[in-house]
Structures are given as structure tokens and as C-alpha cells.
Amino acid sequence: MEYVYSALVLHKAGKEVNEANVKKVLEAAGVTVDDGRVKALMAALEGVNIDEAIANAAPVAAAPAAAPADAPAEGDAPAKKEKTEEEKKADEGAAAAGLGALFG
């Protein structure tokens, strides 16, 4: 994720997003640079208009959360159920797996 962030920082600063500049940003942040990942990032960004990509992504990030489908109706007593540790871990694992899809 830090590789994508470095490209965004360079873009925001008005600097050219290239391998050398991405490496400099990562090294300045104390990240051990993997040349293969830098090359992969550059290949993925080839032909991409970063401003357009950000503009298209912003409405998705700002979308309000939908109400849960199983919300109790008015007059119904809310059922209190404590999640077990296994259920919490499963929820966290599912959320982490979904985040990976955001960055390829």
C-alpha cells in the first residue's frame, strides 16, 4: 500500500511519478524498497490519469452506509447478542480480504 501512497504523494506535490522518485519517497519513509513492486506499480499506472482515477473513486469512498437489513421494526424489542471471539475474528478476516481488492 505504501507504494501506491508514494505515487499519490508525488502526484499531489506536482512531481513526476517514476521509479526513481517512488524509490526516494519510500526510502525517505524508512521502507525497504522492492524493485519488483516499484516496476509493477509503474506498469499498473501506465496510461492512467491519476486525477481522473481519484475523482472517480471519491464518490465511492464517501457513500453513506446502508442500514442493516435485519434492523428491528418499531415496537420490537431489540435482541442483544454478544458476538463470540470466533465471530469477531471471522468478521475481521472478511474485512481484511475485501481491502486487498482495492489495490489489486
Backbone as a printed PyTorch tensor [residue, N CA C, xyz], in Angstrom:
tensor([[[  0.8120,  -1.1690,   0.0000],
         [  0.0000,   0.0000,   0.0000],
         [  0.8700,   1.2530,   0.0000]],

        [[  2.0230,   1.1560,   0.6640],
         [  2.9070,   2.3160,   0.7350],
         [  3.4270,   2.7180,  -0.6430]],

        [[  3.4830,   1.7760,  -1.5750],
         [  3.9360,   2.0800,  -2.9310],
         [  2.9020,   2.9680,  -3.6330]],

        [[  1.6450,   2.6530,  -3.4800],
         [  0.5750,   3.4650,  -4.0750],
         [  0.5650,   4.8450,  -3.4270]],

        [[  0.7160,   4.8840,  -2.1100],
         [  0.7340,   6.1660,  -1.4130],
         [  1.8890,   7.0410,  -1.8920]],

        [[  3.0410,   6.4390,  -2.1270],
         [  4.1840,   7.2240,  -2.5900],
         [  3.8760,   7.8650,  -3.9420]],

        [[  3.2110,   7.1400,  -4.8280],
         [  2.8280,   7.6950,  -6.1310],
         [  1.8260,   8.8330,  -5.9490]],

        [[  0.8930,   8.6810,  -5.0300],
         [ -0.0870,   9.7390,  -4.7790],
         [  0.5710,  10.9850,  -4.1910]],

        [[  1.5340,  10.8080,  -3.3070],
         [  2.2530,  11.9410,  -2.7240],
         [  3.0120,  12.6880,  -3.8180]],

        [[  3.7090,  11.9520,  -4.6680],
         [  4.4440,  12.5790,  -5.7650],
         [  3.4950,  13.3520,  -6.6770]],

        [[  2.3900,  12.7350,  -7.0160],
         [  1.4150,  13.3810,  -7.8990],
         [  0.8820,  14.6640,  -7.2640]],

        [[  0.5060,  14.5940,  -5.9980],
         [ -0.0380,  15.7500,  -5.2820],
         [  0.9890,  16.8730,  -5.2000]],

        [[  2.2800,  16.5220,  -5.0810],
         [  3.3510,  17.5140,  -4.9820],
         [  3.7480,  18.0710,  -6.3480]],

        [[  3.1500,  17.5410,  -7.4090],
         [  3.4610,  18.0150,  -8.7480],
         [  4.7550,  17.4570,  -9.3120]],

        [[  5.2470,  16.3930,  -8.7220],
         [  6.4810,  15.7490,  -9.1850],
         [  6.1390,  14.6170, -10.1390]],

        [[  7.1080,  14.2630, -10.9660],
         [  6.9140,  13.1530, -11.9040],
         [  6.8500,  11.8370, -11.1330]],

        [[  5.8640,  11.0290, -11.4580],
         [  5.7280,   9.7130, -10.8340],
         [  6.5210,   8.7340, -11.6890]],

        [[  7.7290,   8.4280, -11.2270],
         [  8.5790,   7.4710, -11.9340],
         [  9.2870,   6.5970, -10.9040]],

        [[ 10.0010,   5.5840, -11.3870],
         [ 10.6350,   4.6190, -10.4770],
         [ 11.5880,   5.2920,  -9.5020]],

        [[ 12.4280,   6.1810,  -9.9990],
         [ 13.4310,   6.8200,  -9.1390],
         [ 12.7690,   7.6390,  -8.0390]],

        [[ 11.7420,   8.4100,  -8.3870],
         [ 11.0760,   9.2450,  -7.3840],
         [ 10.2910,   8.4150,  -6.3690]],

        [[  9.6640,   7.3570,  -6.8320],
         [  8.9400,   6.4750,  -5.9070],
         [  9.9280,   5.8550,  -4.9130]],

        [[ 11.0790,   5.4100,  -5.4050],
         [ 12.1000,   4.8260,  -4.5210],
         [ 12.5600,   5.8480,  -3.4950]],

        [[ 12.7730,   7.0960,  -3.9200],
         [ 13.2260,   8.1430,  -2.9950],
         [ 12.2050,   8.3760,  -1.8830]],

        [[ 10.9400,   8.4390,  -2.2560],
         [  9.8870,   8.6610,  -1.2570],
         [  9.8430,   7.4990,  -0.2680]],

        [[  9.8910,   6.2780,  -0.7900],
         [  9.8350,   5.1000,   0.0860],
         [ 11.0410,   5.0410,   1.0170]],

        [[ 12.2220,   5.3060,   0.4750],
         [ 13.4280,   5.2910,   1.3030],
         [ 13.3730,   6.3760,   2.3770]],

        [[ 12.8620,   7.5510,   2.0200],
         [ 12.7260,   8.6350,   2.9940],
         [ 11.7630,   8.2560,   4.1140]],

        [[ 10.8030,   7.4010,   3.7950],
         [  9.8300,   6.9460,   4.7990],
         [ 10.3510,   5.7590,   5.5980]],

        [[ 11.5450,   5.2730,   5.2640],
         [ 12.1230,   4.1540,   6.0040],
         [ 11.6620,   2.7930,   5.5280]],

        [[ 11.1310,   2.7180,   4.3030],
         [ 10.6380,   1.4580,   3.7510],
         [ 11.7740,   0.7890,   2.9680]],

        [[ 11.9410,  -0.5160,   3.1570],
         [ 12.8880,  -1.2760,   2.3430],
         [ 12.2270,  -1.4750,   0.9810]],

        [[ 12.8610,  -0.9200,  -0.0530],
         [ 12.2550,  -0.8840,  -1.3790],
         [ 12.4460,  -2.2100,  -2.1080]],

        [[ 11.3620,  -2.7120,  -2.6790],
         [ 11.3760,  -3.9060,  -3.5240],
         [ 11.2470,  -3.4230,  -4.9670]],

        [[ 12.3300,  -3.5410,  -5.7440],
         [ 12.3490,  -3.0440,  -7.1230],
         [ 11.2340,  -3.6490,  -7.9640]],

        [[ 10.9190,  -4.9010,  -7.7290],
         [  9.8500,  -5.5640,  -8.4800],
         [  8.5010,  -4.9080,  -8.2440]],

        [[  8.2420,  -4.5300,  -7.0210],
         [  6.9600,  -3.8830,  -6.7060],
         [  6.8970,  -2.4790,  -7.2990]],

        [[  8.0480,  -1.7880,  -7.3200],
         [  8.0870,  -0.4560,  -7.9260],
         [  7.7990,  -0.5770,  -9.4180]],

        [[  8.4270,  -1.5400, -10.0830],
         [  8.2060,  -1.7510, -11.5170],
         [  6.7440,  -2.1370, -11.7860]],

        [[  6.1780,  -2.9590, -10.9280],
         [  4.7790,  -3.3600, -11.0860],
         [  3.8510,  -2.1550, -10.9370]],

        [[  4.1590,  -1.2900,  -9.9860],
         [  3.3640,  -0.0820,  -9.8000],
         [  3.4390,   0.8020, -11.0380]],

        [[  4.6380,   0.9850, -11.5680],
         [  4.7970,   1.8190, -12.7580],
         [  4.0360,   1.2200, -13.9460]],

        [[  4.0640,  -0.0930, -14.0700],
         [  3.3290,  -0.7510, -15.1510],
         [  1.8250,  -0.5690, -14.9660]],

        [[  1.3650,  -0.6480, -13.7260],
         [ -0.0670,  -0.5050, -13.4430],
         [ -0.5400,   0.9310, -13.6810]],

        [[  0.3400,   1.9010, -13.4710],
         [ -0.0380,   3.3050, -13.6360],
         [  0.1470,   3.8170, -15.0510]],

        [[  0.7470,   3.0020, -15.9020],
         [  0.9900,   3.4250, -17.2780],
         [ -0.3380,   3.7280, -17.9720]],

        [[ -0.4570,   4.9420, -18.4760],
         [ -1.6640,   5.3560, -19.1780],
         [ -2.8170,   5.7460, -18.2740]],

        [[ -2.6070,   5.7630, -16.9630],
         [ -3.6710,   6.1070, -16.0230],
         [ -3.6230,   7.6080, -15.7300]],

        [[ -4.7630,   8.2580, -15.8360],
         [ -4.8840,   9.6540, -15.4420],
         [ -5.2150,   9.6470, -13.9490]],

        [[ -4.2380,   9.9960, -13.1310],
         [ -4.4050,   9.8860, -11.6790],
         [ -5.5060,  10.8130, -11.1800]],

        [[ -5.5830,  12.0360, -11.7160],
         [ -6.6450,  12.9590, -11.2910],
         [ -8.0250,  12.3760, -11.5710]],

        [[ -8.1790,  11.7790, -12.7430],
         [ -9.4610,  11.1760, -13.1150],
         [ -9.7770,   9.9790, -12.2250]],

        [[ -8.7660,   9.1680, -11.9350],
         [ -8.9700,   8.0000, -11.0710],
         [ -9.3960,   8.4230,  -9.6670]],

        [[ -8.7870,   9.4950,  -9.1600],
         [ -9.1460,   9.9930,  -7.8340],
         [-10.5690,  10.5430,  -7.8490]],

        [[-10.9060,  11.2840,  -8.8900],
         [-12.2500,  11.8620,  -8.9880],
         [-13.3200,  10.7710,  -9.0600]],

        [[-13.0330,   9.7000,  -9.7720],
         [-13.9990,   8.6040,  -9.8880],
         [-14.0890,   7.7900,  -8.6090]],

        [[-13.0200,   7.7400,  -7.8350],
         [-13.0130,   6.9500,  -6.6030],
         [-13.6440,   7.7040,  -5.4390]],

        [[-13.5990,   9.0200,  -5.4450],
         [-14.0820,   9.8130,  -4.3130],
         [-15.5500,   9.5620,  -3.9790]],

        [[-16.4750,   9.5310,  -4.9470],
         [-17.8800,   9.2960,  -4.5780],
         [-18.1090,   7.9320,  -3.9310]],

        [[-17.3430,   6.9460,  -4.3140],
         [-17.4900,   5.6160,  -3.7340],
         [-17.0680,   5.6410,  -2.2730]],

        [[-15.9700,   6.3250,  -1.9740],
         [-15.4770,   6.3760,  -0.6010],
         [-16.4090,   7.1680,   0.3020]],

        [[-17.1340,   8.1340,  -0.2500],
         [-17.9770,   8.9840,   0.5620],
         [-19.4220,   8.4850,   0.6540]],

        [[-19.7240,   7.3490,   0.0730],
         [-21.0890,   6.8230,   0.0850],
         [-21.5050,   6.4720,   1.5100]],

        [[-22.7190,   6.8480,   1.9000],
         [-23.1780,   6.5250,   3.2500],
         [-23.4350,   5.0290,   3.4030]],

        [[-23.2720,   4.5610,   4.6000],
         [-23.5070,   3.1460,   4.8820],
         [-25.0080,   2.8730,   4.8900]],

        [[-25.3920,   1.7460,   4.3500],
         [-26.7990,   1.3550,   4.3260],
         [-27.2050,   0.8140,   5.6910]],

        [[-28.4650,   0.9590,   6.0140],
         [-28.9850,   0.4310,   7.2740],
         [-28.9860,  -1.0900,   7.2010]],

        [[-28.7130,  -1.7580,   8.3160],
         [-28.7230,  -3.2220,   8.3010],
         [-30.1030,  -3.7590,   7.9590]],

        [[-30.1430,  -4.8190,   7.1810],
         [-31.4010,  -5.4000,   6.7310],
         [-32.1920,  -6.0210,   7.8780]],

        [[-31.4930,  -6.4640,   8.8980],
         [-32.1880,  -7.1400,   9.9910],
         [-32.4430,  -6.1990,  11.1780]],

        [[-32.5660,  -4.9020,  10.9150],
         [-32.8530,  -3.9580,  11.9970],
         [-34.2590,  -4.2300,  12.5290]],

        [[-34.4380,  -4.1600,  13.8340],
         [-35.7600,  -4.4450,  14.4010],
         [-36.7570,  -3.3570,  14.0110]],

        [[-37.9910,  -3.7560,  13.7710],
         [-39.0640,  -2.8200,  13.4470],
         [-39.4580,  -2.0600,  14.7030]],

        [[-40.1640,  -0.9210,  14.5160],
         [-40.6050,  -0.1540,  15.6800],
         [-41.4980,  -1.0130,  16.5570]],

        [[-41.3130,  -0.9130,  17.8340],
         [-42.1340,  -1.6820,  18.7610],
         [-41.5120,  -3.0220,  19.1220]],

        [[-40.6270,  -3.5480,  18.2700],
         [-39.9490,  -4.8030,  18.5840],
         [-38.8410,  -4.5220,  19.5860]],

        [[-38.6830,  -5.4070,  20.5160],
         [-37.5950,  -5.2680,  21.4790],
         [-36.2950,  -5.6860,  20.7940]],

        [[-35.2910,  -4.8480,  20.8600],
         [-34.0340,  -5.2260,  20.2220],
         [-33.4100,  -6.4290,  20.9240]],

        [[-32.9660,  -7.3680,  20.1380],
         [-32.3370,  -8.5590,  20.7020],
         [-30.8560,  -8.2730,  20.8910]],

        [[-30.4150,  -8.4040,  22.1340],
         [-28.9990,  -8.1790,  22.4180],
         [-28.2770,  -9.5110,  22.3030]],

        [[-27.2700,  -9.5240,  21.4280],
         [-26.4940, -10.7400,  21.2590],
         [-25.0340, -10.3380,  21.2090]],

        [[-24.2570, -10.8980,  22.0490],
         [-22.8250, -10.6080,  22.0900],
         [-22.1100, -11.5250,  21.1080]],

        [[-21.2540, -10.9630,  20.2770],
         [-20.5050, -11.7890,  19.3210],
         [-19.4140, -12.5520,  20.0590]],

        [[-19.2290, -13.7810,  19.6310],
         [-18.1660, -14.5720,  20.2150],
         [-16.8450, -14.1410,  19.5970]],

        [[-15.7530, -14.5480,  20.1940],
         [-14.4200, -14.2170,  19.6770],
         [-14.2280, -14.7670,  18.2680]],

        [[-14.7600, -15.9560,  18.0020],
         [-14.6250, -16.5570,  16.6720],
         [-15.3650, -15.7280,  15.6300]],

        [[-16.5500, -15.2350,  15.9780],
         [-17.3130, -14.4100,  15.0420],
         [-16.5930, -13.0900,  14.7670]],

        [[-15.9980, -12.5070,  15.8090],
         [-15.2570, -11.2570,  15.6330],
         [-14.0600, -11.4550,  14.7220]],

        [[-13.3240, -12.5530,  14.9210],
         [-12.1560, -12.8410,  14.0850],
         [-12.5730, -13.0970,  12.6390]],

        [[-13.6870, -13.7690,  12.4440],
         [-14.1800, -14.0450,  11.0950],
         [-14.5530, -12.7360,  10.3980]],

        [[-15.2020, -11.8240,  11.1400],
         [-15.5650, -10.5200,  10.5780],
         [-14.3230,  -9.7290,  10.1940]],

        [[-13.3120,  -9.7310,  11.0400],
         [-12.0730,  -9.0120,  10.7500],
         [-11.3680,  -9.6070,   9.5390]],

        [[-11.3650, -10.9170,   9.4360],
         [-10.7330, -11.5790,   8.2970],
         [-11.4320, -11.2500,   6.9940]],

        [[-12.7540, -11.2070,   7.0180],
         [-13.5140, -10.8740,   5.8150],
         [-13.2600,  -9.4240,   5.4070]],

        [[-13.1930,  -8.5290,   6.3730],
         [-12.9340,  -7.1170,   6.0720],
         [-11.5400,  -6.9490,   5.4790]],

        [[-10.5470,  -7.6210,   6.0270],
         [ -9.1810,  -7.5150,   5.5170],
         [ -9.0800,  -8.0800,   4.1070]],

        [[ -9.7890,  -9.1380,   3.8330],
         [ -9.7680,  -9.7300,   2.4850],
         [-10.3810,  -8.7800,   1.4740]],

        [[-11.4140,  -8.0670,   1.8610],
         [-12.0500,  -7.1120,   0.9500],
         [-11.1690,  -5.9280,   0.6380]],

        [[-10.3170,  -5.5060,   1.5760],
         [ -9.4290,  -4.3750,   1.3400],
         [ -8.3810,  -4.6870,   0.2880]],

        [[ -7.9660,  -5.9190,   0.1850],
         [ -6.9640,  -6.2930,  -0.8110],
         [ -7.4330,  -6.0290,  -2.2270]],

        [[ -8.7350,  -6.1270,  -2.4610],
         [ -9.2770,  -5.9070,  -3.8010],
         [ -9.1630,  -4.4500,  -4.2290]],

        [[ -9.0350,  -3.5430,  -3.2980],
         [ -8.9320,  -2.1270,  -3.6320],
         [ -7.6390,  -1.7880,  -4.3460]],

        [[ -6.5920,  -2.5210,  -4.0820],
         [ -5.2820,  -2.1650,  -4.6010],
         [ -4.6940,  -3.2100,  -5.5320]],

        [[ -5.4600,  -4.1980,  -5.8790],
         [ -5.0150,  -5.1680,  -6.8750],
         [ -4.1390,  -6.1650,  -6.3470]]])
